[in-house]
Amino acid sequence: MNEIRVRFAPSPTGPLHIGGVRTALYNYLFAKQHNGKLILRIEDTDSTRFVPGAEEYIIEAFQWLGITFDEGVHIPNSDGISYRQSERKPIYRQYADFLLENGHAYIAFDTPAEIEAKRQEIKNFQYDSHTRMQMRNSLTLPADEVKRRMEAGEQYVVRIRIEPGEDITVHDMVCGDVVINSSILDDKVLWKSADQLPTYHLANIVDDHLMRISHVIRGSEWLPSAPLHVLLYRYLGWEESMPRFAHLPLLLKPEGNGKLSKRDGDRLGFPVFPLEWHDPKSGEVSMGYREQGYYPEAVLNFLALLGWNPGTEQEIFTIEELVQAFSLERVSKSGAKFDFEKAKWFNHKYLQMRPEAEISQAFGKILEEKGIHCDDSYRDAVVSLMKERASFVPDLWRDSAFFFQRPESYDPKAIAKRWQPETPEHLTAFCQILQDIQPWDKQQAHDRIMQYVADHECNMGKIMNALRLCLVGETKGPDIFTIIDLLGVPETIERVKIGIAEIRL
């Protein structure tokens, strides 16, 4: 087998969509599994859609995710190869000329206004074998007029010339054989004189050939363009070395109806970009997985299983295990619903696998931002107790803030349900029991208070939750005696006293 060479080729038109990340991941896994090469190419031939900072964002996103490239726009090379299409202008023109010389392309002078007029005149108009002879191009104009127009600097485009009536087969490693008749294809623009740049279709084919790409693994939205690409390989004389295609299923909205979009993330409160994105035009800030507290390994593990089935019940994979297990043959043909709650689940699992010292240190930064200072040992103990409840490090503050500050309010529903006229008397007795245990012993505190509850025929649920209400502010949290053990008896007694003074029925 020839060397496996795959590429991820985004356009710098904005932030990298999470669907693009999955495409890059599948390319990465395929390349690594076959000891091949992964290339990052920037396809910036559409100068009108270029967004400043987008290329840098793409590179930073992959660095955070840990997806490494062997060649690319950000990796110096001694051969002088550019992986940014806007820097490869002269290369594409010669192939456009080759197609023109061999009758597989033609020059068209139609203005946007003229094409729009045709759309109004002809229902479902497309520029193809049925309509091109009605347009202003080198097939309908005399050769000397075409030359004169070009020499006068009139803007034109080069269009591929597709003849009708041929069944074109795309051999796809995911979708199987896809057959499209050439009669439904339009004569796509391949090159534009206005900016001296090719369109995606020509640049893509030329670069994949020159960069010796063996497999094109990309989203299924490109499948309708694949027959055109097959023709271009043929017309350029490269059909024998044409890469194999694999078109990946779409990432769908959580409801399953349509492609996942930024609006879905905004609507349901989850990111669709790997990193936070600051739009340079609108100033709008979009959420990023990194800034939301996700681990890159969790994001990759989650994405790998959106559209690929390992054939086992295993869900947690290291990147090395994914490389070993991945196969294009097990990629689904149908779209995958984006389950953002499952993404949280993956992050929860990866958080639990992190060393407690690392989690505690990260949580310490959150405490510092809130002006809270405590002993590292105390913070470590809280993290050890509470981390099982957390999916993200910031969740630790949500779930354990009461360990670091006294309640500022008390849940009114819990008061109505748990607090009784005799509650202050029993809680005061609890405080005395705790104070009398010298030296302090958590188990003894538990046994003595339980004995008090039994002797005084207290309602266990109500009195213990009333105690919890004083310490936490609501009826949540871990074992109450563990809370007392961590807070310490003096702080516990002080909180109970404050609760008795402030809680009223």
JOCORRA-V837772 format. One record per backbone hydrogen bond with DSSP energy under -0.5 kcal/mol. NH is the residue of the N-H (numbers start at 1). CO is the residue of the C=O. E is the energy in kcal/mol with one decimal. If there is no record, write none. Layout:
NH_CO_E + NH_CO_E
This chain:
5_3_-0.6 + 6_37_-2.7 + 8_39_-2.8 + 13_11_-2.2 + 17_15_-0.5 + 18_272_-2.3 + 20_17_-0.7 + 21_17_-1.7 + 22_18_-1.9 + 23_19_-1.9 + 24_20_-2.5 + 25_21_-2.6 + 26_22_-2.6 + 27_23_-2.1 + 28_24_-2.6 + 29_25_-3.0 + 30_26_-2.2 + 31_27_-2.6 + 32_28_-2.7 + 33_29_-2.3 + 34_30_-1.3 + 35_32_-1.4 + 36_31_-3.7 + 37_4_-2.4 + 39_6_-1.9 + 40_71_-2.0 + 41_8_-2.2 + 41_39_-0.6 + 42_83_-2.8 + 43_10_-2.5 + 43_41_-0.6 + 44_42_-1.1 + 47_45_-1.3 + 49_46_-1.5 + 50_47_-0.7 + 51_12_-2.6 + 54_51_-1.9 + 57_53_-2.0 + 58_54_-2.3 + 59_55_-2.1 + 60_56_-2.5 + 61_57_-2.6 + 62_58_-1.9 + 63_59_-1.9 + 64_60_-2.3 + 65_61_-2.4 + 66_62_-1.6 + 67_62_-1.5 + 68_66_-0.8 + 70_38_-2.7 + 71_38_-1.6 + 73_40_-1.5 + 75_72_-1.6 + 76_74_-0.6 + 80_77_-0.7 + 85_42_-2.4 + 85_83_-0.5 + 87_84_-2.1 + 88_85_-2.2 + 91_88_-1.0 + 92_88_-1.1 + 92_89_-0.5 + 93_89_-1.5 + 94_90_-1.2 + 95_91_-0.8 + 95_92_-0.6 + 96_92_-2.1 + 97_93_-2.6 + 98_94_-1.7 + 99_95_-2.0 + 100_96_-2.1 + 101_97_-2.9 + 102_98_-1.5 + 103_100_-1.4 + 104_99_-2.4 + 105_99_-0.9 + 106_159_-2.3 + 108_157_-2.9 + 109_136_-2.9 + 110_136_-0.7 + 115_111_-2.2 + 116_112_-2.4 + 117_113_-2.1 + 118_114_-1.7 + 119_115_-1.9 + 120_116_-1.8 + 121_117_-1.7 + 122_118_-3.4 + 123_121_-0.5 + 125_122_-1.2 + 128_126_-1.1 + 131_128_-1.0 + 132_128_-2.7 + 134_131_-2.3 + 135_132_-1.5 + 137_135_-1.1 + 138_107_-3.1 + 140_137_-1.4 + 141_137_-2.1 + 146_142_-2.2 + 147_143_-2.3 + 148_144_-2.3 + 149_145_-2.7 + 150_146_-2.2 + 151_147_-2.7 + 152_148_-1.9 + 153_150_-1.4 + 154_149_-2.3 + 157_108_-2.4 + 158_191_-2.7 + 159_106_-3.0 + 159_157_-0.6 + 160_188_-2.4 + 161_104_-2.8 + 162_160_-0.8 + 163_161_-0.6 + 168_166_-0.6 + 168_180_-3.4 + 169_167_-0.5 + 170_168_-0.5 + 170_178_-3.2 + 171_169_-0.6 + 172_170_-0.9 + 172_176_-1.3 + 173_245_-2.9 + 176_172_-1.5 + 178_170_-2.6 + 180_168_-2.6 + 180_178_-0.5 + 182_166_-3.4 + 184_181_-1.7 + 185_182_-1.4 + 187_127_-3.4 + 188_186_-1.7 + 190_158_-3.8 + 191_158_-1.3 + 192_197_-2.3 + 193_156_-2.6 + 196_192_-0.9 + 197_192_-0.9 + 199_190_-2.0 + 203_199_-2.1 + 204_200_-2.9 + 205_201_-1.6 + 206_202_-2.6 + 207_203_-2.8 + 208_204_-2.5 + 209_205_-2.1 + 210_206_-2.8 + 211_207_-2.6 + 212_209_-1.5 + 213_208_-2.9 + 214_5_-2.4 + 215_5_-1.3 + 216_244_-3.2 + 217_215_-0.7 + 218_216_-0.6 + 218_246_-2.1 + 220_248_-2.2 + 222_219_-1.9 + 223_220_-1.6 + 225_222_-0.9 + 226_222_-0.7 + 226_223_-1.2 + 227_223_-0.5 + 229_225_-1.9 + 230_226_-2.6 + 231_227_-2.2 + 232_228_-2.3 + 233_229_-2.4 + 234_230_-1.9 + 235_231_-3.3 + 236_232_-2.2 + 237_234_-1.4 + 238_233_-3.2 + 239_233_-0.6 + 241_238_-1.0 + 242_239_-1.1 + 244_214_-2.5 + 245_171_-1.0 + 246_216_-2.3 + 248_218_-3.3 + 248_246_-0.6 + 249_332_-0.5 + 252_250_-0.6 + 252_336_-3.1 + 253_258_-2.8 + 256_253_-2.0 + 258_256_-1.1 + 260_251_-2.9 + 264_261_-0.6 + 265_261_-1.4 + 266_262_-2.6 + 267_263_-2.4 + 268_264_-2.3 + 269_265_-1.8 + 270_265_-1.7 + 273_287_-0.5 + 274_16_-0.8 + 277_286_-1.9 + 279_277_-0.7 + 279_284_-3.0 + 283_279_-2.1 + 286_277_-2.8 + 286_284_-0.5 + 289_273_-1.6 + 290_274_-2.5 + 292_288_-1.6 + 293_290_-1.4 + 294_289_-2.3 + 299_295_-1.9 + 300_296_-2.4 + 301_297_-2.3 + 302_298_-2.5 + 303_299_-2.6 + 304_300_-2.4 + 305_301_-1.1 + 306_303_-1.7 + 307_305_-1.3 + 309_330_-1.7 + 317_315_-0.7 + 322_318_-2.2 + 323_319_-2.1 + 324_320_-1.7 + 325_321_-2.4 + 326_322_-2.6 + 330_327_-1.1 + 331_328_-1.6 + 332_307_-3.0 + 336_250_-2.5 + 338_252_-1.7 + 339_337_-1.0 + 340_338_-1.0 + 342_339_-0.5 + 343_339_-1.3 + 344_340_-1.5 + 345_341_-1.9 + 346_342_-2.4 + 347_343_-2.0 + 348_344_-2.6 + 349_345_-2.3 + 350_346_-2.3 + 351_347_-2.5 + 352_348_-2.1 + 353_349_-1.1 + 354_350_-0.7 + 354_351_-1.0 + 358_355_-0.6 + 359_355_-1.9 + 360_356_-2.9 + 361_357_-2.0 + 362_358_-2.1 + 363_359_-2.6 + 364_360_-2.1 + 365_361_-1.1 + 366_362_-1.0 + 367_363_-2.1 + 368_364_-2.4 + 369_365_-2.0 + 370_366_-1.1 + 371_368_-1.8 + 372_367_-2.7 + 373_371_-0.5 + 379_375_-2.2 + 380_376_-2.9 + 381_377_-2.0 + 382_378_-2.1 + 383_379_-2.5 + 384_380_-2.6 + 385_381_-1.7 + 386_382_-2.4 + 387_383_-2.2 + 389_386_-1.7 + 390_387_-1.4 + 395_392_-1.3 + 396_392_-0.6 + 396_393_-1.9 + 397_394_-0.9 + 398_394_-1.4 + 399_395_-2.5 + 400_396_-1.8 + 401_397_-1.4 + 403_400_-2.0 + 404_401_-2.1 + 405_401_-1.3 + 411_473_-2.6 + 415_411_-2.2 + 416_412_-2.4 + 417_413_-1.7 + 418_414_-3.0 + 419_414_-0.5 + 419_415_-2.0 + 423_420_-1.8 + 426_422_-1.8 + 427_423_-2.7 + 428_424_-2.2 + 429_425_-1.7 + 430_426_-2.2 + 431_427_-2.1 + 432_428_-1.6 + 433_429_-2.2 + 434_430_-2.6 + 435_431_-2.3 + 436_432_-1.8 + 437_433_-0.8 + 437_434_-0.7 + 438_436_-1.1 + 445_441_-2.2 + 446_442_-2.2 + 447_443_-2.6 + 448_444_-2.6 + 449_445_-2.2 + 450_446_-2.4 + 451_447_-2.0 + 452_448_-2.0 + 453_449_-2.6 + 454_450_-2.1 + 455_451_-2.9 + 456_452_-2.4 + 457_454_-1.0 + 458_453_-2.2 + 460_458_-0.9 + 463_459_-2.8 + 464_460_-2.3 + 465_461_-1.4 + 466_462_-1.7 + 467_463_-1.8 + 468_464_-2.1 + 469_465_-2.3 + 470_466_-1.6 + 471_467_-1.6 + 472_468_-3.1 + 473_468_-0.7 + 473_469_-1.3 + 476_474_-1.4 + 482_479_-0.6 + 483_479_-2.0 + 484_480_-2.2 + 485_481_-2.2 + 486_482_-2.2 + 487_483_-3.0 + 488_484_-2.6 + 492_488_-2.3 + 493_489_-2.8 + 494_490_-2.1 + 495_491_-2.3 + 496_492_-2.1 + 497_493_-2.3 + 498_494_-2.3 + 499_495_-2.5 + 500_496_-2.7 + 501_497_-1.9 + 502_498_-2.0 + 503_499_-2.8
